[in-house]
Every structure is written in structure tokens, then in C-alpha cells.
Amino acid sequence: MTHTIENPVNTRVRIRQVAGNIGAEILGVDAAEDLSDDVIRELRQALLTHKVIFIRRQDLDYDRLVAFGKRFGTLTLGHPIYGGPEGKPLLREMDSRGEGTRANYWHADFTYMDNPPAFAFLHNVVCPEVGGDTIWANTGAAYRDLPEGLRTLADGLRVIHSNDSDFTDATYDGDVRTKYLKNRFAAEHPAVRVHPETGERCLLLGGFARAVTGYTPQAGRDLLRILTEYATRPEYTVRWKWQKGDLVIWDNQATLHYAIKDYTEHRRGERVTVAGTTTVGVDGAPAVTLQGNTSDFVAGTGM
């Protein structure tokens, strides 16, 4: 069952909630248009509130997608390891016929950086008739509902994220894996980050998380497994069946996502990401870069 939310601003935007704790469909918006500041503010607020928003039937080429994304902040390069396609430096092509585009593992994007992207904009260009859904989980709602003792424990944890991780093992193999790991990146994050815009506390987990500082490898993995199981419980998730032209925007600071690999037909999407800030824990301590230099990934966004 969906719930339509009244529009508090005098715009044509309609917001239809699609799940209890996460997700809303946006009606009455054409992202290719020169949208007013009021509309952009309303979309941003919907994104912060619902964590992921879905807009059907969008006709966007590279330039239009970039222009729309820039209304929400400075864009990054397409990927910190692969970069972007020739002539499209800010784009990440998600093509099932290409290399390094599987994402069938719970993760937030690029958390092996100390400042992962804030928002991601994924436009579907080609989609299979059956399969290929994506699931998002609200890590703020999951944190809110943790048992008090576990929530207090999580507040004090620091977690090491790396591109040499379970996510990599699950989604890459052979020469693709070798290329992906040619340059190693790692950062230590708080297990609970304070959202820079809303102040909400959100679990920072996912497939790039590989160890918990101060714990043995096995104990750390057990802690990460327990927290991830809470974060990805069905009541904190929304599942989206893609159609051609769909534009989905998610708050990478407050979600995990999982691209289901249950299809054989061609699938292709185009994504841009808005630069984020260094994560900060509930104690005010920031994330720390441990390995690698991703400054070009963000600095390149002035292009």
C-alpha cells in the first residue's frame, strides 16, 4: 500500500511513500527541465527523509544527468579506481556486459574513502524484463531500533573499510579483480556516523567493512555480521523493480544497497555521485585515511 504525502510547497511535486521505513516515489518532476530552486529543495528534503527516491520515465543523456546532479552538490569523478568513460569523466557506467559492475552484496558506495559520496543518481537505460531489482536499507532506522546495549557498543566502534574486502571477493574475479586491487584504499570510519545534514545517527557498514579496530579478526567479523543483520532486516528495506528511464537517487550516508543478480538479459545504467564529507562519529572523531589517495576523485569534480 502506498501513502501520498501532501506537498508543503506550492510546486507540482507529489511524494508517494512506498515502504514503511524507506523509499518514496516522486511524481510530477522532469529532471531534464530547468527546475526551480523550490523543487530542488523539496526533492532534497524528500531524499533526506525517505533515504531513496524513485522517479519514473526520465529522458536523460550524460549532460542532463550531470546538470541535474550538480543541483545537489559538487559531483565526483565516475569511479575512484576506474574513472569515467572517455569524454564523460563524471559518469559511472553500470553495464552487465562490462567489467566491475556487479554489486550483489550489501554495501554503501566507496566507503574505503574517508569521505564517501553523499548522494548517488542512477538512471536506468536498459533493463531486463525479469529480475535485476535493487534493494536499499535504511541504516538510520536500523540504528534507532537496536537494543540499547548494542547501540551503545556500536557508538564506540571504529571499523576499517577497504577495497580489498568481502565485497571484492564476492563480485570480482580473475583479471578484473587484479585490476581492481592494483591500487589499495582503506579508511577507518566510526561504526555509527552522524549525518552531516540531519544529525541522524546511521550505521556505517557494508561489504567494504573488513575489521573492527581493537578486536580480533573473528570477533570483529562477528560484530559486523550482527550489526549488518539488523541493518538489512526486511522492515528497514525497500525493493525496486526497474523500468527503462527510471531515475533513482539515494542518500549514501544513510543507506546500504544490494543489486540482485538474478537476470541474464542486458542491463545498463548510468550513475553520477555527489561528493560527501569526511564521516564523523558520535564522539566527534572523524574518519582517517589509512591507505591510498582518492583526492583526485573529488577534486576532479570541478570539470
Order of alpha helices (4+ residues) and beta strands (2+ residues): beta-beta-beta-alpha-beta-alpha-beta-beta-beta-alpha-alpha-beta-alpha-alpha-beta-beta-beta-beta-alpha-beta-beta-beta-beta-beta-alpha
